Amino acid sequence: MSGDPLDIVIGSSESAKRDSAAAVAHLKAAGEFEAKIPGKGARQNAIAELRRAVAADPANALALFRLAYHLDVVGEEDEAVSYYERCTELAPAHINALLNLAVLHEDRGDYLRAERCLRQVLDTNPNHRRAHLFLKDVMASKTMEQEEDTERDIFKRKAMMDTPVTDFDLSVRARTCLKKMNIRTLGDLLKITESELMSYKNFGESSLQEIRKMLQAKGLRLGQGIEDAQRANRRALLEHYKGTPQETLLTKSVSELQLSVRARKALQMLNIQSLGELASHTEAELMGIKNFGATSLKEVRDRLTEMGLGLRTLDA
């Protein structure tokens, strides 16, 4: 986890069933094993000590959080969710437990619970950058799910994306323009933005309205394929760096890179605001931005490398 994992004040009230001293001793033992990770058996031994700490003091937020985190790492997702939930039920709520719980709920497709966790964080800290970033993805996924209720099956969706544009009721002019742009399928069409279509010769407003209306009838829109891919890339990046020092860097603003004016303006055109959003793009995507050349690319690559990050590669 990051260097500041707790954001919590543990209550001082004691009950007859809590053995705080024993819990602290087991937490200390767990810490010694955690320091040896990824050594053989170190994480499992840490988990065992944390279980003893929770058994000694069921209301120890630190023990609950660390146990949930390690269980998630070893793939015990259901149990991790249970301990994160117990941790968040304590007052005041554990911020990072809420964040991690939100990620697990989102991975399970439970966007409502994920949203509740993130909004609870923002109620406490309205400027929490990581919570804002996660909430943005959750809300986008939630909207996508609502729009595609009848197309959840991945095979049905693929078949729909592979539908030739010639199968749709479009004018001869619109079909001709799409063919010349090498847009063959519905999936190809969703990867194009309105501005890209309008920039093509002989493609006018009437053709755009025609295509827009056809897509709206299917709950789709131009550029949606690009947005879907970007969200998937950001989630993959967060998962890749989970539990590493770079994890907290992903939510930092691109202003941290102190880029040149030309490079900053180019990134603004893609609405890239955080290091995570930047690292989820490929070199080719950045080079496709107007006025973003080899010099700006080298500048971005060098600054990201200094932070232990890099641009996405197609084989990653």
C-alpha positions as CSV (number, residue, x, y, z in Angstrom):
1,M,0.0,0.0,0.0
2,S,0.9,3.7,-0.1
3,G,2.9,5.5,2.5
4,D,-0.2,7.0,4.1
5,P,-2.6,4.1,4.3
6,L,-4.7,4.8,7.3
7,D,-6.4,8.3,7.5
8,I,-8.1,7.2,10.7
9,V,-8.3,7.8,14.4
10,I,-9.1,4.7,16.3
11,G,-11.6,5.2,19.1
12,S,-10.4,4.9,22.6
13,S,-13.4,3.2,24.2
14,E,-12.8,-0.3,25.5
15,S,-15.2,-3.2,26.0
16,A,-14.9,-6.2,28.2
17,K,-14.4,-8.5,25.2
18,R,-11.5,-6.5,23.7
19,D,-7.9,-7.3,24.5
20,S,-6.1,-4.4,23.1
21,A,-2.7,-5.4,24.4
22,A,-2.8,-8.8,22.7
23,A,-4.0,-7.2,19.5
24,V,-1.1,-4.8,19.5
25,A,1.3,-7.7,20.1
26,H,-0.1,-9.6,17.1
27,L,0.0,-6.5,15.0
28,K,3.7,-6.1,15.8
29,A,4.4,-9.7,14.9
30,A,2.4,-9.3,11.6
31,G,4.5,-6.2,10.8
32,E,7.7,-8.3,11.1
33,F,6.4,-10.8,8.6
34,E,5.1,-8.0,6.3
35,A,8.6,-6.6,6.2
36,K,9.8,-10.0,4.8
37,I,7.2,-10.0,1.9
38,P,7.6,-11.5,-0.8
39,G,9.7,-14.0,1.1
40,K,8.4,-17.6,1.3
41,G,5.4,-17.8,3.7
42,A,5.8,-14.3,4.9
43,R,2.3,-13.0,3.7
44,Q,0.5,-16.1,5.1
45,N,2.3,-15.7,8.4
46,A,1.3,-12.1,8.5
47,I,-2.3,-13.1,7.8
48,A,-2.3,-15.6,10.6
49,E,-1.0,-12.9,13.1
50,L,-3.6,-10.4,11.8
51,R,-6.4,-13.0,12.4
52,R,-5.2,-13.3,15.9
53,A,-5.2,-9.6,16.3
54,V,-8.8,-9.3,15.1
55,A,-9.8,-12.2,17.4
56,A,-8.3,-10.4,20.3
57,D,-9.8,-7.0,19.4
58,P,-12.6,-7.2,16.8
59,A,-12.9,-3.4,16.7
60,N,-9.2,-2.8,15.9
61,A,-9.5,-0.9,12.6
62,L,-5.8,-1.2,11.7
63,A,-5.9,-5.0,12.1
64,L,-9.1,-5.3,10.1
65,F,-7.7,-3.1,7.3
66,R,-4.4,-4.9,7.0
67,L,-6.0,-8.3,7.2
68,A,-8.5,-7.4,4.4
69,Y,-5.7,-6.0,2.2
70,H,-3.6,-9.2,2.4
71,L,-6.6,-11.4,1.9
72,D,-7.4,-9.5,-1.3
73,V,-3.8,-9.9,-2.5
74,V,-3.9,-13.7,-2.1
75,G,-7.3,-13.9,-3.9
76,E,-9.6,-14.4,-0.9
77,E,-11.9,-11.7,-2.2
78,D,-15.1,-12.6,-0.3
79,E,-13.3,-12.6,3.0
80,A,-11.5,-9.4,2.1
81,V,-14.8,-7.7,1.4
82,S,-16.2,-8.9,4.8
83,Y,-13.2,-7.5,6.8
84,Y,-13.2,-4.2,4.8
85,E,-16.9,-3.8,5.6
86,R,-16.3,-4.4,9.3
87,C,-13.6,-1.8,9.2
88,T,-15.8,0.8,7.5
89,E,-18.6,0.3,10.0
90,L,-16.3,1.7,12.8
91,A,-16.4,5.4,13.5
92,P,-14.8,7.3,12.1
93,A,-14.8,5.4,8.8
94,H,-11.5,4.1,7.5
95,I,-10.8,6.1,4.3
96,N,-8.6,3.6,2.5
97,A,-10.8,0.7,3.5
98,L,-13.7,2.5,1.8
99,L,-11.6,3.1,-1.3
100,N,-10.4,-0.5,-1.5
101,L,-13.9,-1.8,-0.9
102,A,-15.2,0.4,-3.7
103,V,-12.7,-1.1,-6.1
104,L,-13.7,-4.7,-5.1
105,H,-17.4,-3.8,-5.5
106,E,-16.7,-2.3,-9.0
107,D,-14.8,-5.4,-10.0
108,R,-17.9,-7.4,-9.1
109,G,-20.2,-5.1,-11.1
110,D,-21.8,-3.8,-7.9
111,Y,-21.6,-0.2,-8.9
112,L,-24.2,1.0,-6.4
113,R,-22.2,-0.2,-3.4
114,A,-19.0,1.1,-5.0
115,E,-20.6,4.5,-5.5
116,R,-21.8,4.6,-1.9
117,C,-18.3,3.9,-0.5
118,L,-16.7,6.6,-2.7
119,R,-19.4,9.2,-1.8
120,Q,-18.8,8.4,1.9
121,V,-15.1,9.3,1.4
122,L,-16.0,12.5,-0.4
123,D,-18.4,13.5,2.3
124,T,-15.5,13.4,4.7
125,N,-12.9,14.8,2.2
126,P,-14.5,16.6,-0.8
127,N,-11.1,17.1,-2.4
128,H,-9.9,13.5,-2.2
129,R,-8.3,13.0,-5.7
130,R,-8.3,9.2,-5.7
131,A,-11.9,9.0,-4.7
132,H,-12.9,11.5,-7.5
133,L,-10.9,9.4,-10.0
134,F,-12.5,6.1,-8.9
135,L,-16.0,7.7,-8.8
136,K,-15.6,8.9,-12.4
137,D,-14.9,5.3,-13.6
138,V,-17.7,3.8,-11.4
139,M,-20.3,6.3,-12.7
140,A,-19.2,5.7,-16.3
141,S,-19.4,1.9,-15.8
142,K,-22.8,2.3,-14.1
143,T,-24.1,4.4,-17.0
144,M,-22.8,1.9,-19.5
145,E,-24.4,-1.0,-17.7
146,Q,-27.8,0.8,-17.7
147,E,-27.5,1.6,-21.4
148,E,-26.6,-2.0,-22.3
149,D,-29.1,-4.0,-20.2
150,T,-30.2,-6.1,-23.2
151,E,-26.6,-6.7,-24.4
152,R,-24.7,-8.0,-21.4
153,D,-23.7,-11.2,-23.0
154,I,-20.2,-10.7,-24.4
155,F,-20.9,-12.8,-27.4
156,K,-24.0,-10.9,-28.3
157,R,-22.2,-7.6,-27.9
158,K,-19.3,-8.8,-30.2
159,A,-21.8,-9.9,-32.8
160,M,-23.5,-6.5,-32.7
161,M,-20.1,-4.7,-33.0
162,D,-19.3,-6.8,-36.0
163,T,-22.5,-5.8,-37.8
164,P,-21.6,-4.2,-41.2
165,V,-22.7,-0.5,-41.4
166,T,-24.3,-1.5,-44.7
167,D,-27.0,-3.3,-42.7
168,F,-28.3,0.0,-41.3
169,D,-30.8,2.3,-43.0
170,L,-28.4,5.0,-44.1
171,S,-28.4,7.2,-47.1
172,V,-26.1,6.5,-50.1
173,R,-24.0,9.6,-49.3
174,A,-23.4,8.5,-45.7
175,R,-22.6,4.9,-46.7
176,T,-20.2,6.1,-49.4
177,C,-18.3,8.4,-47.0
178,L,-18.1,5.6,-44.3
179,K,-16.7,3.2,-46.9
180,K,-14.1,5.7,-48.1
181,M,-13.1,6.2,-44.4
182,N,-12.7,2.4,-44.1
183,I,-15.5,2.2,-41.5
184,R,-16.9,-1.2,-42.1
185,T,-18.6,-2.2,-38.9
186,L,-20.6,-0.7,-36.1
187,G,-17.5,-1.2,-33.8
188,D,-15.4,0.8,-36.3
189,L,-18.0,3.6,-36.2
190,L,-18.0,3.8,-32.4
191,K,-14.2,4.5,-32.5
192,I,-14.8,7.6,-34.5
193,T,-15.7,11.0,-33.1
194,E,-18.1,13.5,-34.5
195,S,-15.4,16.0,-35.3
196,E,-13.4,13.3,-37.2
197,L,-16.5,12.5,-39.3
198,M,-17.2,16.2,-40.0
199,S,-13.6,16.7,-41.2
200,Y,-14.0,14.2,-44.0
201,K,-14.7,15.6,-47.5
202,N,-18.4,15.5,-48.5
203,F,-19.6,14.5,-45.0
204,G,-22.1,17.1,-43.9
205,E,-24.4,17.8,-41.0
206,S,-27.3,15.9,-42.5
207,S,-25.2,12.7,-42.7
208,L,-24.0,13.3,-39.1
209,Q,-27.6,13.7,-37.8
210,E,-28.5,10.5,-39.7
211,I,-25.8,8.4,-38.0
212,R,-26.3,10.0,-34.6
213,K,-30.0,9.1,-34.8
214,M,-29.3,5.6,-35.8
215,L,-26.8,5.1,-32.9
216,Q,-29.1,6.7,-30.3
217,A,-31.8,4.2,-31.2
218,K,-29.4,1.5,-30.1
219,G,-28.3,3.3,-27.0
220,L,-24.9,4.1,-28.5
221,R,-23.0,7.2,-29.5
222,L,-20.0,8.2,-31.6
223,G,-16.7,8.0,-29.7
224,Q,-18.1,5.5,-27.2
225,G,-15.6,2.8,-28.3
226,I,-12.7,5.1,-27.5
227,E,-14.1,5.9,-24.0
228,D,-14.7,2.3,-23.2
229,A,-11.2,1.4,-24.1
230,Q,-9.7,4.2,-22.1
231,R,-11.7,3.2,-19.0
232,A,-10.5,-0.4,-19.4
233,N,-6.9,0.8,-19.8
234,R,-7.1,3.0,-16.6
235,R,-8.5,0.1,-14.6
236,A,-5.8,-2.3,-15.8
237,L,-3.2,0.3,-14.9
238,L,-4.5,0.7,-11.4
239,E,-4.5,-3.1,-10.9
240,H,-1.0,-3.3,-12.3
241,Y,0.4,-0.8,-9.8
242,K,-1.8,-1.9,-6.8
243,G,0.3,-2.2,-3.7
244,T,3.4,-0.5,-5.2
245,P,4.8,3.0,-4.5
246,Q,3.6,4.1,-7.9
247,E,-0.1,3.5,-6.9
248,T,-0.4,6.8,-5.2
249,L,1.3,8.6,-8.1
250,L,-1.5,7.7,-10.5
251,T,-3.9,10.2,-9.0
252,K,-1.5,13.1,-9.0
253,S,-2.0,15.9,-11.5
254,V,0.0,16.0,-14.7
255,S,1.2,19.4,-13.5
256,E,3.6,17.4,-11.2
257,L,5.6,16.6,-14.4
258,Q,6.3,20.4,-15.0
259,L,6.0,19.9,-18.8
260,S,6.5,22.6,-21.4
261,V,3.6,24.8,-22.5
262,R,3.3,22.9,-25.8
263,A,3.1,19.5,-24.1
264,R,0.6,20.7,-21.5
265,K,-1.7,22.2,-24.1
266,A,-1.6,19.0,-26.2
267,L,-2.5,16.8,-23.1
268,Q,-5.4,19.2,-22.4
269,M,-6.8,18.4,-25.8
270,L,-7.2,14.8,-24.7
271,N,-8.6,15.9,-21.3
272,I,-5.7,14.2,-19.5
273,Q,-5.6,15.5,-16.0
274,S,-3.9,12.8,-13.9
275,L,-0.7,10.8,-14.2
276,G,-2.8,7.6,-14.4
277,E,-4.8,9.0,-17.3
278,L,-1.5,9.9,-19.1
279,A,0.1,6.5,-18.4
280,S,-2.9,4.7,-19.8
281,H,-2.2,6.2,-23.3
282,T,0.2,4.9,-25.9
283,E,2.9,6.8,-27.7
284,A,0.8,6.6,-30.9
285,E,-2.2,8.1,-29.2
286,L,-0.2,11.1,-28.0
287,M,1.6,11.5,-31.3
288,G,-1.9,11.8,-32.9
289,I,-2.5,15.1,-31.0
290,K,-2.1,18.2,-33.0
291,N,1.3,19.9,-32.3
292,F,2.5,17.0,-30.2
293,G,5.8,15.9,-31.8
294,A,8.8,13.8,-31.0
295,T,10.3,16.4,-28.6
296,S,7.1,16.5,-26.5
297,L,6.9,12.7,-26.5
298,K,10.5,12.4,-25.3
299,E,9.8,15.0,-22.6
300,V,6.7,13.1,-21.3
301,R,8.5,9.7,-21.4
302,D,11.5,11.1,-19.5
303,R,9.4,12.7,-16.8
304,L,7.3,9.5,-16.3
305,T,10.4,7.4,-16.2
306,E,11.7,9.5,-13.3
307,M,8.6,8.6,-11.4
308,G,8.8,4.9,-12.1
309,L,6.0,5.1,-14.6
310,G,5.7,4.8,-18.4
311,L,3.3,5.0,-21.3
312,R,1.1,2.1,-22.1
313,T,2.4,-0.4,-24.7
314,L,0.2,-2.4,-27.0
315,D,1.6,-5.7,-25.7
316,A,1.1,-4.8,-22.0
